């Protein structure tokens, strides 16, 4: 708030890195995904790292900021290699913005389902694209924002205008979450009708027991089931 309190004469170029996310059995206090509590703070950018982009590109922009930046890193991504999702049926590309938006689009057929995922969920969804087509007959296009405090609604809406279907995946709980912002933003900007669905963690503390943790947070089986139930 200092920037406005002191007549825009003071800046606060602070970078805060924080791990988040489940899938390691760490239990209720260490497996939370709290990004939705951070994205609405004025003059603070919230960046979600993922495995489909070199973090060095993001930090080139982050270190130039005059205001605080919160960098969210999903814990399970620490042990993964970046830039490994090269699939025969999908083309991976990014735009030229300071915090690039990644798009994995099908190149053999037009997309019929727009999927938005970010952070740790981006890696899972990138690996699930072929399976979604095989099990649902829908051709997915995956949009991955990195700057989640300023969502790329225009890019997402353009995709939804072609597919007519929007699925948002987030590891946190749904109420007041990123999925709500994405669907609301597209609805406000769109002159077309579309179906939408949020898939998120269940609204309970994350269990320590791995089998229960798997049920609470979004998993591949539940994602496929929800796609079939909503869009097929």
N, C-alpha and C positions, 0 to 999 in steps of 0.2 A: 504493500500500500504506500510505501515511502514515495514512490514516483509521483503520485498525485498529491500526497500530503505536503510535499515540499516543492510544489509548483513545477514539477517535471525537471527539476535541477539535480536530482539524485537518482542514480541507478543502483541496481543490486544484482550484479552478474554472478549468481551462485548456482552451482550445479549439484543436485542431490541425486545420487544413484541409489536405487532400492530394489532388492529382490522381492518377488511376489510369487504366488501360485502354489498349487498342490502337486499331487502325484509322487510325493516322496514319503508319505505317511507321517508327516510332522505334526499333524493334529490341528485343533481349532485355532491356536494362536499364531502358528507359523506357516499355515497353508492358505491364508486369506488372500483374496485378490481385491485390493482397495482402490483400484484406479478411479472408480466412479466418484469417490470422495475428493479427488484431486483435480478433476478436469474443469471445475467451475470457478477457479480462483482467478480474479483479474490480474493481468500482467504476469501470469505464471503459465509457461508452456509445459505440457505433459507429453512425453515421447515414449512410445512403447517399442522396445527393441524386438526384432524377430530374426529368424535364421535365414530369411530370403534376401537380406541386404547386408552389406558390410557395415558394421557399426561405425567404422572410421568415417564413412561418408556423412553419417548423422552428426558425429561429434565435430566435424568441420563447421557445421551450422550452429551446433549447440554452443561452442566456445565463443562465437561472435555475438551471442545474445546479451542485451543489456539488462535483462530481467531474469528472475529465477527460472530454471528448467529442472523439472523432475523427470528422471530417466528410469523407466520401469523395465526390469530385466526378469524374465521368467526363470525360476531356478532350474527347471529341467533342461532349459536351452544351454546352460553353461557347459554341459558335456557333449554338445552336438557340433558338428561341422557346419559352417555357413555355406550358402550358395550351392547346396547339394540337390535341390529339387529340380532336376532336369528330366521332364517326362516327354515321351514321344508324341503324345496327343495334345500337349499344351505348350504355349509360348509364354515365357516369363518376361515381363517388361516393366520399366518404371518411368515415371514422368520426370520432368526437370525441375521440380519444386525444391525448395531448401530441405524439406523433409519428405522425400519421395514416397509416392503412393505406388505400391507394387500391384500389378495385375497379371494373373495367370489366366490366359484366355485360350479357348479351344481353337485349333486352326484347321480342323477337318470338317466342322459343322458349326452353324450359328448357335450361340449360347441360348439356353432356355431357362436358366436359373442363375440369379445373381447371389453370390455368397460374400458376406463381409465378415472378416475375422482379423484379429490383430494380436500382437504379443505372442504368448506361448501357444495360443490356439491357431495361429497362422501355420505353424509347422504341421500340426495334425491335419488341418484342412487341405493343405497342399498335397499331403500323402494320400488323401481320401478321394481325390477328384475322379480317378478312374473307377473306383468302386461305386461312387455315387451314380455314375453313368450306367454301369453294369446292372445295378440293383434297382434303379428307379427309371431308367430310360430318359432322364433329364440330362442335358448337357450343361455342366456348371462353368461359371466364370467366377474366379476368386479375386476380390478386391481387398488389399491389405493396407490400411492407413498406418503411418508411423506417428504422426502428430495427432493424438486422439483428443486433444483439447480444442482442436479446430478441424473438425471432420470434413473430409472431401466430399461433401454432399453432391456437388455438381457431377463429379466422376461417377459416383454411385448411381445417381438418378439417370444419367445417360445410359448406363448398363441396364437398369431396371426398365427404362422405356423400351428396350429391345426384348427383354425376357418376360416382363410382366410378373415376375416373382422375385421376392427379396427375402433372404434368410440371413440373420445376423447371429453370430456365435460369439459368446463371451464366457470367460471362466468364472467371473463373479456372478452374484445373484442378479435377477432381472430388474427388480423394482428400482426405479431411478437410475438405471444403468446406461451403458453406451448404446446398447441395442435400441432402447427407447428413443435416444437422440437421433440415431440413424434413421429409423422408420419415420419419426416425426419430421425430420428435415426433408426427407424425400417426399413425404405427403404434402408438405407446405410448398415445395417447389414444383411439384409435378402437375401436369395437365392431363394425366392419363390414370387409369385405374390399375391397381396391382394387388396381388396377394402378398402378405408378409408374415414372418414368423420369427420369434426370438427363441434361441436355445441357450440356456445358462445353467449355472449351478442351482441346485435346490436351495430354498431359503432356510438353511440350517447351518450350524457350525460344521466345518470340515472334519469328519471323523479321522482318527489315527489308524484304525484298522483299514488295510488297503482295499479289501473287498467292498467295504462300505464307502470309502472315499471314491472308488470307481463309480458307484451308483450316484453319488451326490454331484460330482462335477461332470460336465459334458463328456461323453465317451462316443466312440465310433458307432456302436450299435444303436444308441439312443438317437444320434443324429440322423442315421439312415431311416429309422422308424418314423421320426418326426417329419422328415422330408416326404416320405410316402403318404403319411396321414394328412399332411397339409396341402401338398401340391399335386399329388397323383390321383 
